[in-house]
Amino acid sequence: MDAQTSTLGGRNPSSPSSPASISTRINQVFRQLTLLGENLLTRYGSLTKKQKILVLLLLSTYTLITLGFLIVGPQEIFHKTAQLALWISSQPLGVPLILALITVLSFPPTVGYGTAITLCGLGWANEKLIDPNDGHVTQRTNLLRAWILASTGCILGSSCSFLFFRYWIVRRGEGGGWVGRMLKDETFVAMGKAVKSRGTKMVILIRFCPFPFAYSNLFFASLHSSVSYRQFLLSTALITPKLFLHVFIGQRMYQLMDRDQRAKMDFWSKLVNAIYIAIGSLVGFLTSWVVWRETRKILDETRDQEPEGGNEDEQEEETEGNLDEDDRDQEILLPTPSNKSDPQRNRLEDLESGKRLLSDYD
């Protein structure tokens, strides 16, 4: 009875809500955080000087962005971003600037190509029209203009990246730097074998996969014996309709990010825009997932077929080696041809035989 009373009246030390249990969990979390910090410091210490500088720059950038959101506020930042995108699109050098940005982000190891494509919808899918009579400003949607710009940047950036790395790899080889390490990755090797066995269809399928755009340009450039520039250009042109989804999401984001546009919208209009963005993102994700799943099946089939057929290069080398050994054996077994057709050797033999006869006569 006393035990039951103590258990019911007080707290069980083994219960999750007891002070001892809470203290134990806090200590466990603290130990895990300590181990995580030690591992991060160890990895940071093993980096090169350039890698350490890059890590510090990234941390500084993320810290400034976080402080900007906390100090200025997300709504003000979104509004300024929308206004900046619209201002760039209205400038004479706006189009060359966004094309240059997409081109730079098409080279590995840079990231942000998808964001640059979305900026086309954020700035160029929304057009401000000013009435010259009364100065009234109206907003007009122009998704086609933004899609043409995004498609142009996609083809231009991917072509520059492909041709640059194709020239680099052909002239200098893969090398031992980050390019060589990237191309020796297991996934890269498997995809390369699949492209060699299945041709242009596999090139197009991989282009539709959720594969980082910049690194896919490097991958196709490395297959100089399997993928020509025409095949690469065809597969890149076929993915440009997919960019319409990015442009559409950017245009809808502008309506939610711009303060003036947001003020004109009621709750249901905002909700509809948010649903459009969510559905567009979901459609893009599901499409990429389905394509990647089919691509993985083909890659697995390629891996399964490899042990049966073996490596063709190794088989050719073994065959050549066996032929060389057979030729050497035949050379040993065949009789050595006589030198009767050599007149100089015949004269020397006649002189020696004549000398022997004279010596016998004497």
Residue frames as qw, qx, qy, qz and C-alpha x, y, z in Angstrom:
[[0.000, 0.886, 0.464, 0.000, 0.00, 0.00, 0.00],
 [0.298, -0.802, 0.113, 0.506, 2.84, 2.36, 0.82],
 [0.419, -0.144, 0.604, 0.663, 4.57, 1.48, -2.43],
 [0.231, 0.608, 0.662, 0.372, 1.41, 2.13, -4.40],
 [0.129, -0.929, -0.278, 0.206, 0.87, 5.41, -2.58],
 [0.367, -0.620, 0.307, 0.621, 4.42, 6.53, -3.28],
 [0.366, 0.111, 0.687, 0.618, 4.03, 5.60, -6.91],
 [0.091, 0.730, 0.613, 0.288, 0.66, 7.29, -7.32],
 [0.240, -0.911, -0.214, 0.257, 1.28, 10.24, -5.09],
 [0.246, -0.726, 0.364, 0.529, 4.74, 11.04, -6.38],
 [0.612, 0.658, -0.316, -0.305, 6.53, 10.70, -9.73],
 [0.962, -0.045, 0.212, 0.163, 8.09, 7.47, -10.85],
 [0.269, -0.715, 0.425, 0.486, 11.81, 8.09, -11.47],
 [0.423, -0.032, 0.778, 0.463, 11.68, 5.81, -14.52],
 [0.405, 0.746, 0.519, -0.103, 8.77, 7.69, -16.17],
 [0.535, 0.442, 0.258, 0.672, 9.60, 9.88, -19.20],
 [0.062, -0.854, -0.147, -0.496, 8.40, 13.02, -17.43],
 [0.709, -0.637, -0.140, 0.270, 10.51, 12.55, -14.29],
 [0.028, -0.953, 0.276, 0.119, 13.38, 14.99, -13.67],
 [0.566, -0.434, 0.650, 0.264, 15.96, 12.18, -13.79],
 [0.670, 0.377, 0.590, 0.249, 14.75, 10.97, -17.21],
 [0.314, 0.941, 0.118, 0.045, 14.70, 14.51, -18.61],
 [0.263, -0.842, 0.434, 0.183, 18.21, 15.11, -17.32],
 [0.671, -0.139, 0.672, 0.282, 19.42, 11.86, -18.91],
 [0.588, 0.643, 0.446, 0.205, 17.96, 12.85, -22.28],
 [0.089, 0.989, -0.106, -0.046, 19.52, 16.29, -22.10],
 [0.455, -0.626, 0.583, 0.248, 22.91, 14.70, -21.39],
 [0.696, 0.181, 0.640, 0.271, 22.50, 12.32, -24.33],
 [0.433, 0.856, 0.251, 0.131, 21.62, 15.16, -26.68],
 [0.146, -0.935, 0.300, 0.123, 24.57, 17.17, -25.38],
 [0.607, -0.351, 0.648, 0.298, 26.95, 14.23, -25.99],
 [0.647, 0.472, 0.542, 0.252, 25.63, 13.74, -29.53],
 [0.235, 0.969, 0.054, 0.052, 26.07, 17.44, -30.29],
 [0.368, -0.780, 0.462, 0.205, 29.59, 17.32, -28.85],
 [0.672, -0.054, 0.665, 0.321, 30.50, 14.32, -31.03],
 [0.526, 0.731, 0.397, 0.180, 28.97, 16.02, -34.07],
 [0.015, 0.986, -0.154, -0.064, 31.02, 19.15, -33.41],
 [0.512, -0.556, 0.596, 0.271, 34.21, 17.13, -33.02],
 [0.682, 0.263, 0.619, 0.287, 33.55, 15.26, -36.29],
 [0.372, 0.898, 0.211, 0.101, 32.91, 18.51, -38.14],
 [0.188, -0.906, 0.350, 0.148, 36.13, 20.03, -36.78],
 [0.647, -0.268, 0.652, 0.291, 38.05, 16.91, -37.78],
 [0.616, 0.533, 0.513, 0.269, 36.68, 17.04, -41.31],
 [0.161, 0.987, 0.018, 0.014, 37.37, 20.75, -41.55],
 [0.401, -0.745, 0.479, 0.233, 40.96, 20.18, -40.43],
 [0.674, -0.014, 0.662, 0.327, 41.47, 17.59, -43.17],
 [0.513, 0.805, 0.298, 0.029, 40.44, 20.03, -45.92],
 [0.596, 0.217, 0.109, 0.766, 42.88, 21.94, -48.10],
 [0.155, -0.327, -0.182, 0.914, 43.37, 25.68, -47.75],
 [0.214, -0.058, -0.445, -0.868, 41.12, 26.48, -50.72],
 [0.434, -0.406, -0.773, -0.221, 38.40, 24.17, -49.42],
 [0.330, -0.464, -0.562, 0.600, 38.54, 25.82, -46.00],
 [0.012, 0.198, -0.056, -0.978, 38.14, 29.26, -47.58],
 [0.337, -0.204, -0.640, -0.660, 35.16, 28.02, -49.61],
 [0.425, -0.469, -0.765, 0.124, 33.50, 26.59, -46.49],
 [0.221, -0.411, -0.356, 0.809, 34.01, 29.87, -44.62],
 [0.139, 0.046, -0.310, -0.940, 32.52, 31.86, -47.52],
 [0.407, -0.338, -0.744, -0.408, 29.46, 29.61, -47.61],
 [0.397, -0.492, -0.661, 0.405, 28.97, 29.87, -43.85],
 [0.111, -0.292, -0.119, 0.942, 29.31, 33.65, -44.02],
 [0.242, -0.116, -0.512, -0.816, 26.76, 33.85, -46.85],
 [0.458, -0.444, -0.753, -0.161, 24.21, 31.71, -45.02],
 [0.343, -0.435, -0.514, 0.655, 24.77, 33.71, -41.83],
 [0.022, 0.154, -0.085, -0.984, 24.15, 37.02, -43.61],
 [0.363, -0.253, -0.640, -0.628, 20.99, 35.66, -45.25],
 [0.461, -0.475, -0.732, 0.160, 19.69, 34.43, -41.90],
 [0.235, -0.387, -0.322, 0.831, 20.45, 37.75, -40.21],
 [0.126, -0.026, -0.344, -0.930, 18.75, 39.58, -43.07],
 [0.432, -0.407, -0.714, -0.371, 15.58, 37.56, -42.57],
 [0.452, -0.503, -0.613, 0.409, 15.66, 38.17, -38.82],
 [0.205, -0.361, -0.146, 0.898, 16.41, 41.90, -38.96],
 [0.178, 0.081, -0.361, -0.912, 14.67, 43.10, -42.11],
 [0.622, 0.224, 0.517, -0.544, 11.87, 40.53, -42.17],
 [0.448, 0.102, 0.820, 0.342, 10.90, 37.96, -44.79],
 [0.370, 0.773, 0.510, -0.075, 8.06, 40.01, -46.29],
 [0.061, 0.918, -0.166, -0.356, 10.30, 43.00, -46.97],
 [0.321, -0.427, 0.738, 0.412, 13.02, 40.79, -48.44],
 [0.470, 0.370, 0.781, 0.178, 10.53, 39.03, -50.72],
 [0.281, 0.897, 0.284, -0.192, 9.17, 42.39, -51.86],
 [0.072, -0.816, 0.408, 0.404, 12.65, 43.77, -52.62],
 [0.433, -0.158, 0.818, 0.344, 13.58, 40.59, -54.48],
 [0.451, 0.604, 0.653, 0.067, 10.46, 40.81, -56.66],
 [0.168, 0.952, 0.047, -0.250, 11.08, 44.50, -57.37],
 [0.259, -0.637, 0.594, 0.418, 14.73, 43.81, -58.20],
 [0.486, 0.128, 0.813, 0.294, 13.80, 41.03, -60.64],
 [0.368, 0.794, 0.484, -0.008, 11.24, 43.26, -62.33],
 [0.016, -0.921, 0.180, 0.346, 13.72, 46.16, -62.52],
 [0.381, -0.386, 0.716, 0.439, 16.41, 43.97, -64.11],
 [0.482, 0.391, 0.755, 0.214, 13.93, 42.72, -66.70],
 [0.261, 0.913, 0.298, -0.100, 13.11, 46.30, -67.69],
 [0.236, -0.776, 0.361, 0.460, 16.75, 47.29, -68.27],
 [0.621, 0.651, -0.342, -0.272, 18.46, 47.13, -71.69],
 [0.285, 0.482, -0.822, 0.107, 21.14, 44.79, -70.33],
 [0.682, -0.240, 0.474, -0.503, 18.68, 42.68, -68.35],
 [0.951, 0.245, -0.023, -0.189, 18.44, 39.88, -70.93],
 [0.606, 0.531, -0.533, 0.259, 22.25, 39.53, -71.42],
 [0.203, -0.526, 0.630, -0.534, 22.68, 39.58, -67.64],
 [0.813, -0.130, 0.395, -0.407, 20.26, 36.71, -66.95],
 [0.899, 0.392, -0.191, -0.035, 21.68, 34.72, -69.89],
 [0.338, 0.607, -0.614, 0.375, 25.19, 35.20, -68.53],
 [0.472, -0.407, 0.585, -0.519, 24.02, 34.10, -65.07],
 [0.940, 0.082, 0.175, -0.280, 22.40, 30.92, -66.45],
 [0.743, 0.539, -0.376, 0.124, 25.54, 30.17, -68.48],
 [0.045, 0.588, -0.671, 0.450, 27.84, 30.49, -65.46],
 [0.624, -0.240, 0.558, -0.492, 25.55, 28.30, -63.35],
 [0.928, 0.278, -0.101, -0.225, 25.67, 25.61, -66.08],
 [0.517, 0.517, -0.625, 0.273, 29.32, 24.91, -65.20],
 [0.828, -0.485, -0.267, 0.087, 30.08, 22.57, -62.30],
 [0.282, -0.293, -0.869, 0.282, 30.65, 22.81, -59.38],
 [0.197, -0.083, 0.128, -0.968, 28.27, 25.81, -59.27],
 [0.002, -0.458, -0.882, 0.105, 24.67, 25.40, -58.06],
 [0.134, 0.535, 0.300, -0.779, 21.57, 27.51, -58.58],
 [0.009, 0.029, 0.686, 0.727, 20.63, 26.81, -62.21],
 [0.124, -0.556, -0.811, -0.130, 17.00, 26.06, -61.26],
 [0.166, -0.708, -0.363, 0.582, 16.78, 29.27, -59.25],
 [0.088, -0.350, 0.341, 0.868, 18.06, 31.27, -62.23],
 [0.067, -0.272, -0.797, -0.535, 15.38, 29.70, -64.45],
 [0.178, -0.687, -0.680, 0.183, 12.73, 30.60, -61.86],
 [0.170, -0.546, -0.064, 0.818, 14.03, 34.19, -61.90],
 [0.025, 0.070, 0.608, 0.791, 13.04, 34.33, -65.57],
 [0.234, -0.583, -0.734, -0.258, 9.46, 33.78, -64.50],
 [0.342, -0.645, -0.427, 0.534, 9.83, 36.13, -61.55],
 [0.149, -0.527, 0.094, 0.831, 11.05, 39.05, -63.65],
 [0.076, 0.178, -0.590, -0.784, 10.11, 38.46, -67.29],
 [0.086, -0.409, -0.886, -0.199, 6.72, 36.77, -66.90],
 [0.106, -0.803, -0.484, 0.331, 5.37, 39.94, -65.26],
 [0.372, 0.300, 0.272, 0.835, 5.34, 43.03, -67.42],
 [0.055, -0.647, -0.396, 0.649, 4.50, 46.55, -66.24],
 [0.281, 0.524, 0.500, 0.629, 2.65, 48.75, -68.72],
 [0.137, -0.480, -0.284, 0.818, 2.51, 52.53, -68.11],
 [0.318, 0.780, 0.522, 0.131, -0.22, 54.56, -69.75],
 [0.429, 0.138, 0.064, 0.890, 1.46, 57.62, -71.38],
 [0.157, -0.660, -0.334, -0.654, -1.68, 59.75, -70.87],
 [0.548, -0.736, -0.011, -0.397, -2.37, 59.40, -67.16],
 [0.102, 0.578, -0.739, 0.331, 0.67, 57.40, -66.01],
 [0.841, -0.242, 0.252, -0.414, -1.49, 54.53, -64.79],
 [0.055, 0.452, -0.889, -0.052, 0.50, 51.33, -64.27],
 [0.908, 0.007, 0.043, -0.418, -1.01, 47.99, -65.20],
 [0.378, -0.426, 0.820, 0.057, 0.44, 44.49, -64.80],
 [0.819, 0.357, -0.207, -0.399, 0.41, 41.99, -67.63],
 [0.752, -0.295, 0.587, 0.061, 1.46, 38.34, -67.61],
 [0.598, 0.657, -0.389, -0.243, 3.77, 37.19, -70.39],
 [0.818, -0.321, 0.478, 0.011, 4.75, 33.57, -69.76],
 [0.852, 0.469, 0.139, 0.189, 5.83, 32.98, -73.37],
 [0.262, 0.869, -0.306, 0.286, 8.51, 35.69, -73.20],
 [0.474, -0.657, 0.548, -0.208, 9.88, 34.26, -69.97],
 [0.917, -0.007, 0.399, 0.013, 9.88, 30.69, -71.34],
 [0.712, 0.661, -0.046, 0.231, 11.76, 31.71, -74.52],
 [0.008, 0.844, -0.446, 0.299, 14.36, 33.47, -72.40],
 [0.686, -0.451, 0.545, -0.170, 14.75, 30.49, -70.06],
 [0.928, 0.253, 0.264, 0.072, 15.02, 28.05, -73.00],
 [0.507, 0.794, -0.217, 0.257, 17.64, 30.22, -74.69],
 [0.237, -0.755, 0.544, -0.281, 19.68, 30.35, -71.50],
 [0.866, -0.195, 0.446, -0.115, 19.35, 26.60, -71.03],
 [0.873, 0.432, 0.125, 0.187, 20.64, 25.76, -74.52],
 [0.311, 0.844, -0.295, 0.321, 23.35, 28.45, -74.47],
 [0.417, -0.694, 0.523, -0.266, 24.66, 27.56, -71.01],
 [0.901, -0.105, 0.420, -0.027, 24.63, 23.80, -71.56],
 [0.785, 0.585, 0.002, 0.204, 26.36, 24.16, -74.95],
 [0.125, 0.843, -0.417, 0.315, 29.15, 26.32, -73.53],
 [0.609, -0.523, 0.554, -0.220, 29.67, 23.92, -70.64],
 [0.942, 0.155, 0.299, 0.001, 29.60, 20.84, -72.89],
 [0.676, 0.683, -0.117, 0.252, 32.03, 22.21, -75.46],
 [0.091, -0.825, 0.475, -0.292, 34.42, 23.52, -72.82],
 [0.669, -0.408, 0.601, -0.158, 34.65, 20.24, -70.92],
 [0.919, 0.343, 0.189, 0.045, 34.75, 18.20, -74.14],
 [0.473, 0.778, -0.300, 0.284, 37.80, 20.21, -75.24],
 [0.327, -0.714, 0.538, -0.307, 39.31, 19.96, -71.74],
 [0.844, -0.197, 0.483, -0.126, 38.90, 16.18, -71.47],
 [0.866, 0.479, 0.072, 0.121, 40.04, 15.44, -75.02],
 [0.379, 0.792, -0.333, 0.345, 43.14, 17.62, -74.73],
 [0.094, -0.611, 0.624, -0.478, 44.12, 17.00, -71.10],
 [0.477, -0.091, -0.872, 0.054, 42.29, 13.85, -70.13],
 [0.562, -0.676, -0.427, -0.213, 40.15, 13.31, -67.05],
 [0.154, 0.595, -0.469, 0.634, 43.10, 13.88, -64.74],
 [0.483, -0.213, -0.769, 0.361, 43.22, 13.33, -61.00],
 [0.094, -0.127, 0.258, -0.953, 41.42, 16.49, -59.87],
 [0.446, 0.215, 0.578, -0.648, 37.79, 16.88, -58.92],
 [0.651, 0.387, -0.284, -0.588, 36.76, 16.25, -62.53],
 [0.435, 0.275, -0.855, -0.066, 38.50, 12.88, -62.55],
 [0.092, 0.025, 0.859, -0.503, 37.07, 11.92, -59.17],
 [0.553, 0.291, 0.253, -0.738, 33.59, 12.89, -60.32],
 [0.664, 0.378, -0.445, -0.467, 33.78, 10.89, -63.55],
 [0.339, 0.208, -0.911, 0.110, 35.04, 7.80, -61.68],
 [0.481, -0.092, 0.515, -0.703, 31.97, 7.82, -59.44],
 [0.297, 0.103, 0.949, 0.012, 29.98, 4.58, -59.54],
 [0.436, 0.659, 0.491, -0.366, 26.81, 6.27, -60.78],
 [0.262, 0.758, -0.322, -0.503, 28.69, 8.10, -63.55],
 [0.083, -0.334, 0.895, 0.283, 30.35, 4.87, -64.69],
 [0.367, 0.320, 0.864, -0.126, 27.04, 2.98, -64.72],
 [0.414, 0.762, 0.252, -0.430, 25.29, 5.73, -66.69],
 [0.123, 0.663, -0.561, -0.480, 28.17, 5.85, -69.16],
 [0.191, -0.080, 0.961, 0.185, 27.84, 2.12, -69.85],
 [0.392, 0.553, 0.685, -0.266, 24.07, 2.49, -70.27],
 [0.317, 0.791, -0.082, -0.517, 24.56, 5.32, -72.78],
 [0.003, 0.479, -0.778, -0.407, 27.08, 3.27, -74.76],
 [0.214, 0.116, 0.967, 0.070, 24.70, 0.31, -74.98],
 [0.247, 0.647, 0.700, -0.173, 21.41, 2.17, -75.60],
 [0.352, 0.332, 0.385, 0.786, 22.46, 5.31, -77.49],
 [0.054, -0.328, -0.093, -0.938, 20.43, 8.49, -77.97],
 [0.578, -0.552, -0.471, -0.373, 17.34, 7.22, -76.10],
 [0.690, -0.427, -0.406, 0.421, 19.37, 6.86, -72.93],
 [0.317, 0.092, -0.063, 0.942, 20.87, 10.33, -73.41],
 [0.298, -0.459, -0.279, -0.789, 17.38, 11.86, -73.61],
 [0.697, -0.518, -0.488, -0.090, 16.15, 9.83, -70.62],
 [0.608, -0.269, -0.333, 0.668, 19.06, 10.93, -68.42],
 [0.118, 0.260, 0.071, 0.956, 18.49, 14.54, -69.51],
 [0.484, -0.534, -0.335, -0.607, 14.96, 14.36, -68.10],
 [0.690, -0.342, -0.569, 0.287, 16.18, 12.93, -64.79],
 [0.330, -0.938, -0.026, -0.104, 16.51, 15.07, -61.63],
 [0.811, -0.035, -0.017, 0.584, 20.25, 15.09, -62.23],
 [0.213, -0.773, -0.020, 0.597, 22.07, 18.34, -61.35],
 [0.600, 0.789, 0.122, -0.047, 22.12, 20.29, -64.60],
 [0.067, 0.875, -0.473, -0.074, 25.72, 21.47, -64.37],
 [0.452, -0.400, 0.796, 0.043, 27.07, 18.00, -63.58],
 [0.766, 0.386, 0.512, -0.048, 25.02, 16.38, -66.35],
 [0.457, 0.868, -0.173, -0.093, 26.77, 18.70, -68.83],
 [0.144, -0.683, 0.716, 0.018, 30.12, 17.43, -67.55],
 [0.689, -0.042, 0.718, -0.090, 28.93, 13.82, -67.73],
 [0.746, 0.595, 0.295, -0.045, 27.86, 14.01, -71.37],
 [0.264, 0.888, -0.371, -0.064, 31.03, 15.91, -72.31],
 [0.394, -0.533, 0.748, 0.017, 33.14, 13.05, -70.91],
 [0.742, 0.204, 0.638, 0.000, 31.50, 10.51, -73.27],
 [0.161, 0.663, -0.369, -0.631, 33.38, 11.77, -76.33],
 [0.021, 0.172, -0.907, -0.385, 33.19, 8.38, -78.07],
 [0.067, 0.390, 0.916, -0.062, 29.46, 7.85, -77.37],
 [0.094, 0.829, 0.476, -0.276, 27.70, 11.23, -77.29],
 [0.407, 0.320, 0.277, 0.809, 28.11, 13.76, -80.09],
 [0.020, 0.181, 0.214, -0.960, 27.22, 17.43, -79.79],
 [0.412, -0.133, -0.487, -0.759, 24.18, 16.88, -82.01],
 [0.543, -0.353, -0.762, -0.013, 22.82, 14.22, -79.65],
 [0.306, -0.309, -0.509, 0.743, 23.50, 16.47, -76.67],
 [0.139, 0.061, -0.083, -0.985, 21.81, 19.45, -78.33],
 [0.482, -0.248, -0.644, -0.539, 18.77, 17.36, -79.26],
 [0.511, -0.397, -0.725, 0.234, 18.33, 16.02, -75.73],
 [0.189, -0.259, -0.329, 0.888, 18.73, 19.52, -74.25],
 [0.259, -0.061, -0.299, -0.916, 16.19, 21.02, -76.65],
 [0.499, -0.323, -0.744, -0.305, 13.67, 18.33, -75.69],
 [0.406, -0.424, -0.655, 0.476, 13.74, 19.32, -72.01],
 [0.057, 0.098, -0.026, 0.993, 12.94, 23.00, -72.68],
 [0.456, -0.480, -0.459, -0.593, 9.13, 22.47, -72.45],
 [0.633, -0.434, -0.576, 0.282, 9.73, 21.39, -68.86],
 [0.313, -0.025, -0.226, 0.922, 11.05, 24.88, -68.12],
 [0.272, -0.487, -0.352, -0.752, 7.56, 26.29, -68.60],
 [0.657, -0.566, -0.498, 0.019, 6.70, 24.85, -65.19],
 [0.541, -0.258, -0.248, 0.761, 9.60, 26.74, -63.55],
 [0.066, 0.225, 0.178, 0.956, 8.54, 29.94, -65.28],
 [0.459, -0.562, -0.490, -0.482, 4.92, 29.49, -64.17],
 [0.652, -0.523, -0.440, 0.327, 5.99, 28.96, -60.55],
 [0.402, -0.091, -0.087, 0.907, 8.17, 32.09, -60.71],
 [0.134, -0.397, -0.324, -0.848, 5.28, 34.15, -62.06],
 [0.594, -0.608, -0.475, -0.227, 2.99, 32.99, -59.27],
 [0.635, -0.343, -0.345, 0.600, 5.69, 33.63, -56.69],
 [0.201, 0.211, 0.047, 0.956, 5.91, 37.24, -57.84],
 [0.383, -0.569, -0.372, -0.626, 2.25, 37.82, -57.06],
 [0.726, -0.584, -0.355, 0.074, 2.82, 36.60, -53.50],
 [0.654, -0.181, -0.151, 0.719, 6.17, 38.35, -53.00],
 [0.146, 0.359, 0.135, 0.912, 5.32, 41.81, -54.34],
 [0.008, -0.294, -0.604, 0.741, 3.68, 44.00, -51.68],
 [0.364, 0.241, -0.092, -0.895, 1.41, 45.87, -54.09],
 [0.526, 0.027, -0.718, -0.454, 0.21, 42.72, -55.81],
 [0.313, -0.177, -0.882, 0.305, -0.30, 40.97, -52.51],
 [0.128, 0.233, 0.428, -0.864, -2.37, 43.88, -51.16],
 [0.493, 0.152, -0.295, -0.804, -4.82, 43.61, -54.08],
 [0.523, -0.021, -0.828, -0.200, -5.44, 39.92, -53.43],
 [0.690, -0.459, 0.144, -0.542, -7.92, 38.54, -50.95],
 [0.552, -0.408, 0.709, -0.158, -7.39, 35.42, -48.87],
 [0.861, 0.252, 0.433, -0.090, -8.78, 33.03, -51.49],
 [0.593, 0.781, -0.196, 0.027, -6.65, 34.50, -54.25],
 [0.090, -0.715, 0.676, -0.152, -3.55, 34.04, -52.13],
 [0.712, -0.160, 0.660, -0.180, -4.62, 30.50, -51.32],
 [0.837, 0.512, 0.174, -0.081, -5.17, 29.69, -55.01],
 [0.372, 0.814, -0.438, 0.088, -1.70, 31.02, -55.89],
 [0.351, -0.541, 0.738, -0.198, -0.15, 28.97, -53.11],
 [0.832, 0.113, 0.519, -0.164, -2.00, 25.88, -54.36],
 [0.705, 0.701, -0.103, -0.040, -0.79, 26.53, -57.91],
 [0.108, 0.757, -0.628, 0.143, 2.80, 26.72, -56.68],
 [0.567, -0.314, 0.725, -0.233, 2.42, 23.56, -54.59],
 [0.863, 0.339, 0.343, -0.150, 0.79, 21.61, -57.44],
 [0.561, 0.776, -0.289, 0.006, 3.44, 22.78, -59.92],
 [0.099, -0.653, 0.729, -0.179, 6.24, 21.74, -57.60],
 [0.711, -0.099, 0.652, -0.242, 4.55, 18.39, -56.92],
 [0.833, 0.528, 0.107, -0.128, 4.08, 17.68, -60.63],
 [0.371, 0.779, -0.499, 0.083, 7.72, 18.48, -61.28],
 [0.342, -0.499, 0.758, -0.243, 8.84, 16.25, -58.42],
 [0.811, 0.099, 0.528, -0.230, 6.64, 13.30, -59.40],
 [0.743, 0.656, -0.101, -0.087, 7.69, 13.52, -63.06],
 [0.185, 0.729, -0.641, 0.150, 11.37, 13.58, -62.13],
 [0.537, -0.334, 0.722, -0.281, 10.87, 10.70, -59.70],
 [0.878, 0.298, 0.318, -0.197, 9.14, 8.50, -62.31],
 [0.627, 0.720, -0.294, 0.030, 11.82, 9.20, -64.92],
 [0.048, -0.666, 0.708, -0.233, 14.62, 8.54, -62.43],
 [0.737, -0.152, 0.600, -0.271, 13.01, 5.26, -61.35],
 [0.875, 0.466, 0.111, -0.069, 12.90, 4.04, -64.96],
 [0.379, 0.784, -0.469, 0.147, 16.49, 5.17, -65.45],
 [0.390, -0.532, 0.706, -0.258, 17.59, 3.25, -62.37],
 [0.896, 0.111, 0.393, -0.175, 15.98, 0.09, -63.77],
 [0.742, 0.649, -0.151, 0.075, 18.01, 0.44, -66.95],
 [0.059, 0.756, -0.598, 0.259, 21.19, 1.07, -64.95],
 [0.656, -0.321, 0.633, -0.258, 20.54, -2.04, -62.85],
 [0.913, 0.349, 0.198, -0.077, 19.97, -4.10, -65.99],
 [0.500, 0.767, -0.371, 0.153, 23.26, -2.82, -67.39],
 [0.247, -0.626, 0.684, -0.283, 25.08, -3.82, -64.19],
 [0.821, -0.074, 0.517, -0.232, 23.47, -7.28, -64.23],
 [0.852, 0.522, 0.033, -0.015, 24.46, -7.91, -67.85],
 [0.151, 0.854, -0.494, 0.053, 28.07, -6.89, -67.33],
 [0.489, -0.458, 0.741, -0.050, 29.32, -10.06, -65.53],
 [0.844, 0.280, 0.450, -0.075, 27.75, -12.31, -68.19],
 [0.668, 0.729, 0.008, 0.147, 29.42, -10.65, -71.15],
 [0.723, -0.315, 0.019, 0.615, 32.44, -9.45, -69.26],
 [0.025, -0.827, 0.121, 0.548, 34.45, -6.45, -70.14],
 [0.785, 0.607, 0.119, 0.041, 34.90, -6.25, -73.91],
 [0.204, 0.871, -0.435, 0.107, 38.25, -4.51, -73.66],
 [0.486, -0.508, 0.702, -0.108, 39.61, -7.19, -71.33],
 [0.862, 0.213, 0.457, -0.048, 38.33, -9.93, -73.65],
 [0.619, 0.776, -0.106, 0.060, 40.04, -8.33, -76.64],
 [0.051, -0.792, 0.595, -0.127, 43.32, -8.03, -74.73],
 [0.686, -0.256, 0.674, -0.104, 43.11, -11.70, -73.64],
 [0.841, 0.466, 0.273, -0.032, 42.35, -12.79, -77.22],
 [0.417, 0.846, -0.316, 0.096, 45.30, -10.81, -78.59],
 [0.321, -0.653, 0.671, -0.142, 47.55, -12.28, -75.91],
 [0.815, 0.004, 0.574, -0.080, 46.46, -15.83, -76.76],
 [0.746, 0.663, 0.055, 0.027, 47.05, -15.21, -80.45],
 [0.140, 0.847, -0.501, 0.107, 50.54, -13.89, -79.76],
 [0.547, -0.428, 0.710, -0.113, 51.38, -16.99, -77.70],
 [0.858, 0.297, 0.417, -0.049, 50.06, -19.29, -80.47],
 [0.554, 0.812, -0.176, 0.042, 52.16, -17.46, -83.06],
 [0.122, -0.746, 0.645, -0.112, 55.26, -17.87, -80.91],
 [0.732, -0.157, 0.655, -0.102, 54.59, -21.58, -80.46],
 [0.816, 0.537, 0.214, -0.015, 54.15, -22.01, -84.20],
 [0.302, 0.866, -0.395, 0.055, 57.43, -20.21, -84.86],
 [0.383, -0.558, 0.729, -0.103, 59.19, -22.63, -82.53],
 [0.778, 0.085, 0.614, -0.102, 57.58, -25.75, -84.02],
 [0.706, 0.702, 0.032, -0.086, 58.02, -24.82, -87.70],
 [0.823, -0.067, 0.180, 0.534, 61.37, -25.83, -89.26],
 [0.130, -0.756, 0.166, 0.620, 63.85, -23.10, -90.02],
 [0.733, 0.672, 0.088, -0.065, 63.94, -22.43, -93.77],
 [0.784, -0.094, 0.243, 0.564, 67.18, -23.21, -95.54],
 [0.019, -0.836, 0.121, 0.535, 69.34, -20.48, -96.99],
 [0.654, 0.121, 0.591, 0.456, 69.92, -22.08, -100.40],
 [0.358, 0.831, 0.361, 0.226, 68.56, -19.05, -102.10],
 [0.225, -0.935, 0.161, 0.223, 71.38, -16.90, -100.63],
 [0.799, 0.538, -0.161, 0.216, 74.21, -16.86, -103.28],
 [0.058, 0.781, -0.498, 0.372, 76.81, -15.26, -101.00],
 [0.676, -0.426, 0.536, -0.272, 76.38, -17.95, -98.37],
 [0.959, 0.244, 0.145, -0.017, 76.60, -20.63, -101.10],
 [0.550, 0.714, -0.339, 0.272, 79.94, -19.25, -102.34],
 [0.252, -0.677, 0.584, -0.370, 81.39, -19.30, -98.84],
 [0.868, -0.159, 0.425, -0.202, 80.35, -22.93, -98.39],
 [0.872, 0.477, -0.047, 0.100, 81.99, -23.86, -101.74],
 [0.255, 0.766, -0.488, 0.332, 85.28, -22.24, -100.72],
 [0.524, -0.517, 0.587, -0.337, 85.33, -24.08, -97.41],
 [0.946, 0.087, 0.295, -0.100, 84.65, -27.42, -99.11],
 [0.699, 0.652, -0.223, 0.189, 87.45, -26.73, -101.62],
 [0.058, -0.740, 0.576, -0.343, 89.91, -26.00, -98.85],
 [0.765, -0.302, 0.512, -0.249, 89.02, -29.25, -97.13],
 [0.930, 0.356, 0.087, 0.016, 89.64, -31.21, -100.39],
 [0.452, 0.751, -0.390, 0.281, 93.07, -29.60, -100.91],
 [0.351, -0.627, 0.602, -0.347, 94.09, -30.33, -97.34],
 [0.904, -0.059, 0.392, -0.162, 93.09, -33.99, -97.80],
 [0.812, 0.562, -0.101, 0.120, 95.06, -34.21, -101.07],
 [0.150, 0.767, -0.534, 0.321, 98.20, -32.83, -99.45]]
